[in-house]
Amino acid sequence: MQFDGLFSMTIGGRAVAGEHRFDVLNPATETPIAQAPDATSAELDAAVAAARAAFPGWADTPIATRRALLEQLANALMAEIDGFTRLLTAEQGKPHADARSEILASAYWLQGAATLDLPVTVNEDSAERYSETRHVPIGVVGAIAPWNFPMVLAMFKLGPALLAGNTVVLKPSPFTPLTTLKFGELAATILPAGVLNTISGGDRLGPWLTEHPGIDKVSFTGSTATGRRVMQSASATLKRVTLELGGNDPAIVLADADVEALAERLFWAAFTNNGQVCIATKRMYVHEQVYDRLKDALVAYARTVRLGDGAEQGTQLGPINNAVQYRRVLDLIADAREQGYRFLTGDAPHEGPGYFVPVTILDNPPETSRIVQEEQFGPVLPLVKFRDIDEVIARANASDYGLGASVWGSDEDAALAVARRIASGTVWINETQHLSPLAAFGGMKQSGLGVEGGVEGLLEYTNAQTVVRRRNAST
Ligand code: NAD
């Protein structure tokens, strides 16, 4: 495949350059790397019509065939991993090694989804009747992805949606459309025309998609604020929705944690992908007995981490992905400075082009501070001291979010007892961010609605249908 030059949407199996185009920037240099199509509403209509036309044939295709095609698609992606990796770094900013991991994970997610099965429940099997519930595809899925993990988060949706027999219109973020558009081209060589359509565009395209009467289900990953809008506009035609939204994940480091040994893992819990991870640790509660030791170990490790252009060898953290998010993170840092909070790292601002923010660790800001209460989605971590376990659990749970959380300690039973009291969709013990295509993942409270992954996630792309058959019809 060619990874430069013209980027096209894929509609009904054909490449569509689109009437209008917009620039996509490299966040490390702030210079355009390519242009992407800026879809018109007529182009969206064409994508939805193509998906609708392909639906009956795809729904009737045996699941074994759909499974095999998903595996073929995963293999085709792996065969092009170098090109996808470079392109992902260029448009997203993440270091080469992280971009490569994301492409690997994307293939792995397609393969993982392909192993799932749609369950059939026998409700009654008696002399009088036979009743079973099976799961049938919904129709056309509108899939909307964010810019932090544009490829793998799209695959979270595509694998199960397609396996279940739906067709898809996939919309990437305008900040990171290029890898998705290339993936659409690749998929068009494998899947029947119209089964997967990719469209890119600006701020109008998302609302057009969620309002579109030809879309039966919206699977959305993005911020909680946008998630509310998606739910509202989906209500007009009672579209099914799955919403994977924001988080403010707490990590609770218990008094018996071996903090020197865990420091590196705790650092990356917060700073992987520059903190632009829905399940990044966004507030770290540390028991007062180990607070100073962990603080020192984190600061020492942070000083070894190399920030730079993700395309350069040795870079461990790249730039923030886009100007909007960059300004938001700088605003939170400015607020912390104005409030007089103590900075352990991150005192020297970056000079020159690129949306770079140095790793910033704050020393015990108040619980009520913006940096503790808000989702920063950037490389800024508050370390917060605690003494009493009941009190810290209450603080961890006092949030409208409930996406992920982690508990760290040497006594696993004690850590588990704490974990069970946290109100979040996932709780990890002595690690974070481990997800699987075979395990349900989703948010409680305002972190989302529904789940992705596992059989539970697969079922969200289906309608339950119960068929009741009377035996001995004449009696
Ligand atoms: P965002 O909500 O701004 O955008 C997400 C997507 O929605 C983009 O494709 C965007 O173009 C589109 N969009 C914007 N307005 C829309 C509208 N009115 N209707 C329909 N679509 C619209 O989010 P973002 O800034 O791209 O991503 C960061 C956020 O996503 C963070 O809050 C993060 O926590 C969250 N996130 C959640 C998960 C999860 O699985 N729970 C994963 C990754 C990111």
Boltz pocket constraint, residues with backbone or C-beta under 6 A from the ligand:
constraints:
  - pocket:
      binder: B
      contacts: [[A, 144], [A, 145], [A, 146], [A, 147], [A, 148], [A, 153], [A, 171], [A, 172], [A, 173], [A, 174], [A, 201], [A, 202], [A, 203], [A, 205], [A, 206], [A, 207], [A, 210], [A, 221], [A, 222], [A, 223], [A, 224], [A, 226], [A, 227], [A, 229], [A, 230], [A, 243], [A, 244], [A, 245], [A, 246], [A, 247], [A, 277], [A, 278], [A, 279], [A, 375], [A, 377], [A, 403], [A, 443], [A, 447], [A, 448]]
      max_distance: 6.0
